[in-house]
């Protein structure tokens, strides 16, 4: 993200069960200049535990977060994570970008209905997937994100 206080104070939360995809996401975001800290979760329950403050370190009040969320994950799937985040007044302002291989119109509609900010389909072919991630990285460098505020304290 751009070099200013607002964008430097953003942690990108990557919920992705595929190790190769998670590493590629980090590498390609960095390649286009996104140098923000990331935190990776390999399943939906890990995401929910973090957002509930059940991990160390817990989410920080006054900090900005952006979630890149896969749908097909073990334990708790991405749609359920999205549903719980957007139902929680403390978490609903965290932008969620669905980044998944599913191009099902029903799932796309459901995710937007639940409140995702954007839905990006991961192409199967590596070169196209890399290009999608580069474009996403460029987009992330220009967006402004809300802070996790005091009114959002408490448990998920």
C-alpha positions in Angstrom: 0.0 0.0 0.0 1.1 3.6 -0.5 3.7 5.0 1.9 1.7 7.2 4.3 0.4 6.7 7.8 -3.0 5.6 6.8 -2.0 2.8 4.5 1.0 1.7 6.5 -1.3 1.0 9.4 -3.1 -1.8 7.5 -2.6 -5.5 8.1 -3.7 -7.8 5.3 -5.3 -10.9 6.7 -5.0 -13.8 4.3 -7.4 -16.7 4.8 -6.1 -19.3 2.4 -5.7 -23.0 3.1 -3.4 -23.7 0.1 0.2 -23.0 1.2 1.3 -22.3 -2.4 -1.5 -19.8 -3.0 -0.8 -18.0 0.3 2.9 -17.6 -0.5 2.1 -16.5 -4.1 -0.3 -13.9 -2.7 2.3 -12.5 -0.4 5.0 -12.5 -3.0 3.0 -10.9 -5.8 1.6 -8.2 -3.5 5.1 -7.3 -2.4 6.3 -7.4 -6.0 3.9 -4.5 -6.9 4.8 -2.5 -3.8 2.4 -3.6 -1.2 4.7 -4.0 1.8 2.1 -4.1 4.6 2.3 -6.7 7.3 0.3 -9.9 6.6 -1.2 -12.5 8.8 -2.1 -15.9 7.3 -4.8 -18.2 8.5 -5.1 -21.7 7.1 -8.7 -22.3 8.0 -11.8 -20.4 8.9 -11.7 -21.2 12.6 -8.3 -19.6 12.9 -9.8 -16.4 11.4 -12.7 -16.4 13.8 -10.4 -17.1 16.8 -8.2 -14.2 15.8 -11.1 -11.8 15.4 -12.5 -12.9 18.7 -9.2 -12.0 20.4 -8.5 -15.6 21.3 -5.0 -15.5 19.7 -1.7 -13.7 20.4 -1.5 -10.9 19.3 -5.2 -10.1 19.2 -6.7 -7.5 16.8 -5.6 -4.0 17.7 -8.1 -1.2 18.3 -7.3 1.8 16.0 -5.6 -0.4 13.4 -6.8 -1.1 9.9 -7.4 -4.6 8.5 -8.2 -6.0 5.1 -9.3 -9.6 4.7 -8.5 -11.7 1.6 -10.9 -14.6 2.1 -11.0 -18.0 0.4 -14.3 -19.8 0.3 -13.2 -23.4 0.3 -11.4 -23.8 3.7 -11.4 -26.5 6.3 -13.3 -26.3 9.6 -15.2 -23.2 8.8 -15.7 -22.1 5.2 -15.2 -18.6 4.0 -18.9 -17.9 3.5 -19.5 -18.6 7.1 -16.6 -16.5 8.2 -18.0 -13.6 6.1 -21.5 -14.2 7.6 -20.1 -14.0 11.1 -17.9 -11.0 10.5 -20.7 -8.9 8.9 -23.2 -9.9 11.6 -20.8 -8.5 14.3 -21.0 -4.8 14.8 -17.3 -4.8 15.9 -16.1 -6.5 12.7 -18.5 -5.5 9.9 -16.5 -2.5 8.7 -13.4 -4.7 7.9 -13.3 -4.9 4.1 -13.5 -8.4 2.9 -12.3 -9.4 -0.6 -13.3 -12.9 -1.5 -10.4 -14.4 -3.4 -11.4 -17.9 -4.4 -11.5 -20.4 -7.3 -15.3 -20.6 -7.2 -17.1 -18.7 -10.0 -20.5 -20.0 -9.0 -23.1 -17.2 -9.6 -25.0 -18.4 -6.5 -21.9 -18.1 -4.3 -21.0 -14.7 -5.8 -24.5 -13.4 -5.1 -24.5 -14.8 -1.6 -21.1 -13.2 -0.7 -22.2 -9.8 -2.0 -25.5 -10.2 -0.1 -23.6 -10.9 3.1 -21.5 -7.8 2.6 -18.2 -8.7 0.9 -16.5 -5.7 -0.6 -15.3 -7.4 -3.7 -15.3 -10.9 -5.2 -12.3 -12.0 -7.2 -12.1 -15.4 -8.9 -8.6 -17.0 -8.9 -7.8 -18.3 -12.3 -6.5 -21.9 -12.5 -3.7 -21.1 -14.9 -0.7 -19.7 -13.0 0.1 -16.8 -15.3 -3.4 -15.4 -15.1 -3.6 -16.0 -11.3 -0.3 -14.0 -11.0 -1.7 -11.2 -13.1 -5.0 -11.0 -11.0 -2.9 -10.7 -7.9 -0.7 -8.0 -9.4 -3.8 -6.0 -10.3 -5.3 -6.6 -6.8 -2.0 -5.3 -5.3 -2.2 -2.1 -7.4 -5.8 -1.7 -6.2 -4.8 -2.1 -2.6 -2.3 0.7 -2.9 -5.0 3.3 -3.5 -7.8 2.3 -1.2 -8.7 3.9 2.1 -9.8 1.6 4.9 -11.7 2.1 8.1 -10.0 1.7 11.5 -11.0 -1.0 14.0 -12.4 1.5 16.6 -13.2 1.4 20.4 -16.9 0.8 19.7 -15.7 -2.5 18.1 -14.0 -3.8 21.2 -15.2 -7.1 22.7 -15.6 -10.6 21.5 -16.9 -12.0 18.2 
